[in-house]
Amino acid sequence: MPKRLKLLLLSIHDLSISIGPLLLILIGVLAAAYWWLDPQPPKKVTLATGPTGSAYATFGTRYAKALAVNHIHVVLKPTDGSSDNLQLLRSGEADVAFVRGGSADPVADEAAGLTSLGSLFYEPLWIFYRGDVARRIDRKSGVLASLTQLKGLRVNVDKPGSGVPAIMDKLFAANHLDARSMRLSYFEPAPAMQALLAGTLDAIVLASAPQSPLVQKLLRAPGIGLMDFPQSDAYSRRFAFLSAVTLPRGVVDLARDTPPHDVELLAATTSLLSREQTHPALRQLFAQAALKLHGGAGWFHRVGDFPNTKTSELPVSPEGEQAINGTPPFYQRYLPFWASNLVERMWLVFGGLLVLMLPLSRLVPPLYQFRVRRRVFRWYARLRDIEARIDAEPARRDAMLEDLDHLDRVVNHVAVPLSYANELYALRNHIDLVRQKLLKA
């Protein structure tokens, strides 16, 4: 091996040994921080959706596709609706869920660690009725425009797990309408729609976004009317979780002018809730997906109205706040999800290590210098021992000369960087001085 290459490799070896302790500290701190912060999320997350055919189920499928891009498997858990979803969150059987406004207990659920990732869309109360029943009740107008007109009718108010019966109980009570004055049923939305179309039900109540296939079908069904709420503003004043919204004329079908006039409706705001134990990176992914899936215009809102953090009943998590109201960090545009997530979760650790390493790095040059000079200075002990024997053992002059020659040969093969060659030549000069002293003695 050429001597120059040997010196280069030796210098690299010495430098590596000198930096070694700092690298061990760095790796140890990073490993401990990685274990403590757990920056990478699990590959599976459970999302509580809703009944088959509901808007919750439709949106659940879209969220699953959005997160699959980042190799996250979303397990869709069908439920009866908002109340069931909330119970699954509380019990830990779901990580994320769609929950309608008015379902959560703000005090208890906040204490239990439930947070919002933002409000997603309006979920109107759709009360569909048969046209022949309406004409029988009001021959002049042929429409229903008040809850009091449901008295004596066969009305389905959805399953208890959906949360709709609880809302309707409050609205009935506000209208001094006794539930016993109606023939209430609690079927799922799909069977209830079939019963309405078949004439075995007079009216059904649905709470769903307009994207629901059931809502879309009933809005276009002949002989089926949609109840108008001319007192929607009064309802929204009395019930904080309800908002007055308008279904614009022709928004369902412009060619057929459906509906033929503006319809005033009541709507709750649906939010995406998560547990405190849900990994922050997963909450971030859901919030970012919500921004893409719900950011456009809809029947009841304009572009940019949703998702928002203004109408959530529960506190909004930092991930939801950052995704909806903040500006994403620049590195998210250039790094894959796993890398940007690692930087985001551990940037404080990286900064702390940088602050720690700057003063510790000053130890590297002295350690490197000590290691190189030690290769030369270690032979001074033998040289000093030979020099001490000159006066103590004058009869062994020849043996000491042989020792000096051997030491000179060994030192001649010691390799040091050129910047430390003066140390090596000084040692060889000192060996020669001791030899001269021995010969004079």
Buried (B, 14 or more C-beta within 10 A) or exposed (E): EEEEEEBEEBBEEBBEEBBEEBEEBBEEBBEEBBEEBEBBBEEEBBBBBBBEBBBBBBBBEBBBEBBEEBEBEBEBBBBBBBBBBBBBBBEEEBBBBBBBBBBBBEEEBBEBEBBBBBBBBBBBBBBBBBBEBBBEBEEEEBBBBBBEBBBEBBBBBBBBBBBBBBBBBBBBEBBEBEBEEBBBBBBBBBEBBEBBBEEEBBBBBBBBBBBBBBBEEBBEBEEBBBBBBEBBEEBBEEBEBBBBBBBEBBBBEEEEEBBEEEBBBBBBBBBBBBBEEBBBBBBBBBBBBBBEBBEEEBBBBEEEBBBBBEBBBBBBBBBBBBBBEEEBBEEBEEBEBEEBBBBBBBEEBEEEBEEBEEEEEEEBEEBBBEBBBEBBEEBEEBBEEBBEBBEEEEEEBEEBBEBBEEBBEEBEEBEBBEEBEEBBEEBBEBBEEBBEEBEEE
